[in-house]
């Protein structure tokens, strides 16, 4: 979408074929009973650390987290479309209490005051030198095949790793042994330096600042996609909603045929599809590995009935199916009397936890968890509007996914004129920031051709 807008603004003819899907995909959000919902926790990251770059041609998706060099550029682009505001620090629920989030927000002050401090400190201070497994080496080529469990135990110690193992199991219903350590954030897991954690348990300054998030002022991150789609149309992009039937080489580039029989021939085709769909069109003979499944509840809670103002609550409790709760209106600081809340859980984990319940009973149990978590006093205070379940939709960062992504790139290289974006380019490059930079880079190269 970014590339389409920029190229059309330069006067080029651009057609977006949505393949029957909504432009923006996951980031578009969902309209439910006249309320705009994001699909779970979807926030902006605009952290400027290190030297900032402006030349998008220097962006390399194969280099982990390369988009961080362009945080300022991304921030400026986002602010063209939506106003953003800082999000209150997320929380984790652990041992029956809320704590500042030490999983995704880097609030390590938890460790100095935790009732688990003694066990954590004993394990951390007794850690041997991780050697080649030190977290500082996670971008090194020989770290690519290291499993998260091995890296986490070497850098975090067993007690802390056990918490991260629990979280991974709740989200993916798989072990962290299978997760490739360099891509730990795809499973929302941290990988801290042992020295950083040792300082934190001693109560010293860890040197690691809180990782801040930002939200669209209106409390709906999908507003960016909405505004970008409008800007695309105003720039002259033609949006076609029909399914793509085929992609084939043509004398003047590539030929695309849609379900209604229309055909386009173009010298350049940019793909931003799901991996399986891209593989079908490119002729890959097998499907991508199945990811983790997720169930999301979309509901409303009257503000006056909230017992806690959680922007995001990560639940490190094995007895609760919920692994994350997000309140869009608290995150954005709106004054809306009714708050939009999403609850995320893995359906397999939930079914195992509540094995004596049918589907309706399971949903009642999950809603009741909001009472146990101190979100509301009565489960009826959460007015459920819609439930969606996406089987295998969350990419699981293991070797099979890495191999399939490489296969897609190799296959696309045999199609002159095909360019890939997001998850088709590699693992961990599907974030808002990555995709904005990818779009700007594509527009830059397109303007030169």
N, C-alpha and C positions, 0 to 999 in steps of 0.2 A: 504493500500500500504506500509506503514511504517513497519507494522508487517510482511507482506509477505517478504519484502526485508531482514529484520533482521533474520527471521526464516530460509529462504533459505540460507543465508550466514552461518548459523550454520550447514548446511548440511541436513536440513529437507526437505521433499517433500512438496511443496506448489503449489496449483493450485488456480488461481484467476478467478472466473466466473463473467464476467462483466454484465451479464444479458442484453446484447445488448446495453449497455451504455458505454460511454467513461470512463475509469478509471480516478478518480479524480473529476468527476462530475463538479460542479460549478467552482471549483478551476482550472480546466483544461483550461478554456478560450475558445477562438474560433478563427479559421483561416478564415479571410475574405479577399478575393482578395489579397492573399499573404501578409497580415498584421496580426500580432498576437495581438488579443484584449483580455483583461480581460473582464469579464461580469460585467460591472459597476465598482464601487470602490472596489478593492480587493488589500489590502496592508498587509504588515507584521507588527506585534506588538511584540516588543522585550523589553518591559519596565521592568527593574529589580527593584522592590521595595520590601522591607522587606527581611527577611531571605530566601535564595534560597535553594531549595531541590534538591537532586540527586536521591533519592530512588523512582522510578516511581511506585513501589508497594503501596506507601502511597497516590497516587492520588485517590481522591474520586469525581466522577462526580456529585454526589448528593449534594456536597458542592459547592455553587455558586462561580464561578471564582477561583476554586482551581488550575487551570492551571497557575495562576500568580506566584505560588511558584516555577514553573519550567521554568520561562522565560529565564534564562541563558542556561539551557539545550536545550530548543527549539532553541535559537539563534545559539548555536553551531551546532545543527543538520542542520538547514537551511543553514548555511554557508558552510557545506560540499557539498551542491548541487548548490547554487547560491550565487553570491556576491550581497550584498545589500547596499543601500545608503540612507541617510536621505531624507525624503520628506519635501519640503517647507510647512509651515503651511497652512492648508486648510482655506478657507474663507467662510463667510456667506454673502448672499445678503439680505439686510434689509433696508427699507426706502430709496431705490434707491442708496444705497452705499454698498461697500464691507467693511467687518470688519474681523479681525482675528476670527477664528471659536471658538465660545463659546458653541457649541453643542456637538461636538465629540472630540475637541482638547483642551478643558479646558482653552481657552484664555479669561480669565475673565476680562482682562484690558478693554474690550469693554465697560463694564458697567460704568466706571468712566468718559468716554468721550461721551457716547451716548446721542443723543438728547432726548431719552426716560429716561435719568437718573433720572430726578425729580420724574416721576411716579413710576419707579422701586424702587427708594430709599424710597419713602414714603410708598409703600406697604411692602417692605422688613423690614424696620426699625420698622414698626408697627405690625409685625407678633407676635402673641402670641407664647409661648413655644409649639412646636409641640408635646411634650410629647411622647407617644408611637409611633407617626408617624414620629419621627425624622429620617432623612435619615441614620444616623449612625446605626440604628437598622434594615436596610433592609435585612440583612441575618438572622435575628431572625425567629424562626419557626412561631410565631404569625403574622409576617409581610407577610407571603406567600399569604394570601388572600386579601391583601390591594390593591385597584385599584390605578393605576398611577395618575389619576386625583386628588384623595383625598390626596395622598402623595405629589404631586407636589404643590398643593394649600397650603398645610401646611408648606412646606419648601421653596417655591419660591415666593409665593404671586400671586395674580390674573393676573397682567400685564404680568409677565414673563411666567406664565403657559399658557396664551393665545397664545403665540408664539409657545410653544411646542405642544399645542393642534392643531394649524394650521399645523405644520409639520407632526404630526401623521395622520391628516386627508388627507394631500396630499399624504403620502406614503401608507396608508392602507385604506383610505376612511371609517374609523371607528373612534369612540371616544376613548379617553384615559381612559374613565371610565372602559372599558373592559380589558385594559392591566393590567396584574399583575405587581405591582411595582418592585418586586425583579428582574424581567426580562426586565426592561426598555430598556436596550441596544439592545435587539432584534428588537426594533422599532427605534433605533438610538436616543433615548431620554436620557437626563442626569437626575440625581437626586442628586442635590447638597445640602450640609448642608446650612441652613440659615445663620449661622455665616460666612461661606466662602463668600457667596454672599453679605452680609452686609459689609464685609471688602472691597470687590471689588467695590461696589458703592461709598464707602468713598474714594477710591483711595489708600487704604492701601494694604500692601502685603497680599494676600489671603491665602498664604501657600500652594496653589494647583499648582503644576508645569504644564506646557504644556504637553499634552499627545502626544508623538512623534510617527510618523509612518515611515516605511521604505519600499523601493521599490526594486525590482530586478534591477540591474544596467542596464540591457537592456530595461527596461521599460515594462516588461511583467511578472507579478507574476506567471502566468501559467508555466513559465520556470521551476519552482520547480517541478511541476507534471511531466513535460517532462523529466527532469533529473532523477527523482525518478523512473519513468517507465523504463527508460533505465537501471538504477542500479538494478531494480528488475529482468529484463530479464538477465542481466549479472550474477546475483546471482543464476539463475536457476529457477525462478518462471515461471510456465506455465500459460499463459494468454489465456482464452477461451472467445470469443466474443459472443457466441450464447446465446439466451434467456434461462433462467431457467424455466423449466416446472413444476417441483415439488420438494418438500422437504419431506422426510419421514423417520421415525425411521427405523433402520436396526440393525442386530445382532451385527455389529461391530461399531455402532455409528449412523451415519446419511447417508442417500442415497439421492443424488441429480441427477436429470435427466434433460438434456437440450433438446432443440427443435429438434436437429438432432438425438436424441435417445441415445446419450452417457450418461453413468452413472458413478458417482463417489461415493465411500463409504469412509467416513472419521470419525475419532473419534471427530473431532472438526470443527465447521463451524462458521466463524466470519461474521456477517452481517453488511454491511454499506450501505444499500439500503434506498430509500425514505420510509417514514412511511407507506404509503398506500401499496406499493409493499411488504414490510416486513410483513404487516398484512395479505395480501393474502396468502403468503407462510406459515405463522404460523397458519392460520385458524381463524383469527379474523373476525367476521361476519359483521363488518361495517367499512366504510372508515374513515380516519381521518378528523377532521374539516377542512374546506376550509380556506386557508390563503389569504393574499392580492395578488392582481395581479400587474404585473409590465410590462411595455413596455420599451425596451431599443433600442436606436438608436446608430448604430456604424458608425462613419464617420471620415473623414480626414479634417484637416485644415492646410493650409500652415502656417508655423511659422511666416512668415513676415506679415501675415494678422491677426494675433492675436492681439487684443487690450489689453488683460489682460492675464498674465501668471498664470492661476489658476491651481494648482495641483488638487484641488477638490473644487467645489463651491456648497454650500448648499443654496437653494433658499427659504427664509422665506417670500414669497410674494404670497398672495392668488390669485393674478391676473395672475400668471404664472403656467402652468401645470408642468413644469420641477421642480423636487425637488432636483436633484443632477446632476452635470456635472463633469466628471473626465477626466483629460488630462494625459495619461500615460507617455508621453515624458517629460512634465514639471515636473511631480512627480519624475521621475527618473533622471532628469537633462541630458537627452540625447541631442545631437546636431543635431538630425534628422531635415531636412528641412520641413518635413511634420509630423504633430502631430496626434496621434490616440486619438480620443475623443469619449466618450460615454455620452449619455443623457438619464436620467431615469425619468419616470413619471408613475403615476397610470392611466391606460386607462379609468377607470370610472370617475375619477376626471377630466381628460382632456375632456371627452365627455360632462360632465356637464358644464365645463367652455366654451367650444366651441360647444355649442349645435346646432348651425346653420350650422355646417360644416360636409361634408362627410369625409370618412377616409382619402382621399388624402388631402383635405383641412385642416384637423386636423394636419396632419404631416407638412404642410406648416406653420401653426400657431406656432407649437412647434419650428420649425427651425427659424422662425422669432423672437422667444423669445431670441435667442442668440444675436440678434442685440440689443434688449431692455435691456438685461443683460450686455451689453458692452463687449461681448466676441469677436464679429466680427462686421465689418461695414455693411456687406451685407449678407443676409441669404444664398446666393449662395456660400459664402466662406466655408460653411460647406457642404462637399461632402458626402452625405448619401450613405453608402454602403449596409447596411442591417438593417432591423428592426426585432426584435423578441418580442413576447408577451407570457408571462408565466402566465396563469390564475390560481390564487390561490396558487402560488408557494412560496410566502414569508410567513413563519410561523408567525401566529399572537399569541402572548404570552398571551392567556387568559385561563380561567379555563378549557374550553373544551379541549384545547391542552394538558394541564397538565394532565388531566384525561386520555386522549388517550395514552399519553406516558407511564403513569403508567400501563395501560392495556397491552401495548406491553411488558413491562418488566415482568409483571405477567405471560403473556402467554408464553414468551420465557423461563421462569423458569421451565415450564413443558416440555421443550424440552432439555433433557440432551445433552450437547455438543454444544448448540447454545450460542454464545456470541454476544453481541450487541455493536455498536459503534455509535459515532456522535449523531444525533437527535433521534436515537432509545434508547439511554441511558437516555435522559432527555432533558429539555429545556435549551438552552444556552450553550450547550457543543459541538457545531459543528464547532467551530472556527479552523483555522489552528493550533493554539497552542494546543487546546484540543485534536485534532485528532492525532497530532504527539505524545503527551504523551500517549494517549490511545493505539496507535500502539506499542510504546516502552514497555508499560506495558503488552500488549498481548504477545509480543515476549519474554519478561522475563518469564511470566507464562508458555508459550509454551515450553521454553527451560528446564523448571523444570519437565515437564510431561513426 
